[in-house]
Structure formats: structure tokens, C-alpha cells
Amino acid sequence: MSDNSISPEQAQRHWARTRSLMFVTLAVWFIFSFVVHFFAPDLNDITFIGFPLGFYMAAQGSLIVFVILIFWFAAKQNRIDEECGVAED
């Protein structure tokens, strides 16, 4: 059986990197949840695939970004865990 403990320095570095990733993820989420929809009337002057951009972002665009964000976050967090020595088997 292996010892899975990590040093306090490793734990501090892991938390700092995880916290940074969390803030970036929350910023992207906030932009696509609130900011884009706040400016939807202005975005409707632009068309995307034949639809007004504001309508498209409300109906599909933000949802696509959220799904991509989930997979991106999971991949980045796994990489951070592996580099800091706290990855699960």
C-alpha cells in the first residue's frame, strides 16, 4: 500500500492552481450566462446561421459553451491533479 500524503507545499500549490481554474471557469460562465444575454438586443443586428446572434446565443450558443466548459474544466483539473500528485487512480 502506497503513501498518498502530499506535502503542505504541494497542497498549497494544488489549491492555488485549482482556485485559479475555478475563477476562470466562473468568469466564462458569468459572461455567457449574463453578459451575452444582457446585450442580446444589440447582438440581434448580427446574424449567425440565419438567426439573430442574440437569439442564437440564448437558444443554443450559451448551452454549447457550457458543455464545452465542463469538459475543458475536467481536463484541466485532471492535469492539475496529476502534476500536483493528487490524481485518483
C-alpha positions in Angstrom: 0.0 0.0 0.0 1.4 3.4 -1.0 1.5 6.6 1.0 -0.9 9.1 -0.6 0.0 12.0 1.6 1.4 15.2 0.0 3.5 17.9 1.5 1.9 21.2 2.6 3.7 23.0 -0.2 2.2 20.6 -2.8 -1.2 21.1 -1.2 -0.9 24.8 -1.3 0.2 24.8 -5.0 -2.6 22.5 -5.9 -5.2 24.7 -4.2 -3.8 27.8 -5.8 -4.0 26.3 -9.3 -7.4 24.9 -8.6 -8.7 28.2 -7.3 -7.3 30.0 -10.4 -9.1 27.5 -12.7 -12.3 27.9 -10.7 -12.2 31.7 -11.1 -11.6 31.5 -14.9 -14.4 29.0 -15.2 -16.8 31.2 -13.2 -15.8 34.2 -15.3 -16.6 32.4 -18.6 -19.8 31.1 -17.1 -20.8 34.6 -16.0 -20.1 36.1 -19.4 -22.2 33.5 -21.2 -25.0 33.5 -18.6 -25.5 37.2 -18.0 -23.3 39.5 -20.2 -24.2 38.0 -23.5 -27.9 37.9 -22.7 -27.8 41.4 -21.4 -26.5 42.6 -24.8 -28.9 40.4 -26.8 -30.9 43.2 -28.3 -27.7 44.8 -29.6 -26.4 41.4 -30.8 -29.6 40.8 -32.8 -28.2 43.1 -35.5 -25.6 40.4 -36.3 -26.9 37.2 -37.9 -25.4 33.7 -37.4 -26.6 30.8 -39.4 -29.5 32.9 -40.5 -30.6 33.7 -36.9 -30.1 36.9 -35.0 -27.0 36.4 -32.8 -28.7 37.4 -29.5 -31.5 34.8 -30.2 -29.0 32.2 -31.2 -26.8 32.7 -28.0 -29.9 32.5 -25.8 -31.3 29.4 -27.6 -28.2 27.4 -28.3 -24.9 29.2 -28.1 -24.6 29.5 -24.4 -25.6 25.9 -23.9 -22.9 24.7 -26.3 -20.3 26.9 -24.4 -21.4 25.4 -21.1 -20.9 21.8 -22.3 -17.5 22.7 -23.7 -16.7 24.5 -20.5 -17.5 21.3 -18.4 -15.2 19.1 -20.5 -12.4 21.8 -20.5 -12.6 22.2 -16.8 -12.5 18.5 -16.1 -9.4 18.0 -18.4 -7.6 21.0 -16.8 -8.4 19.8 -13.3 -7.2 16.3 -14.0 -3.9 17.8 -15.4 -3.5 19.9 -12.2 -4.2 16.9 -10.0 -1.6 14.8 -11.9 1.0 17.5 -11.8 0.5 18.1 -8.1 0.4 14.4 -7.2 -3.1 14.1 -6.0 -4.7 12.3 -9.0 -7.1 9.5 -8.4 -6.3 6.1 -10.0 
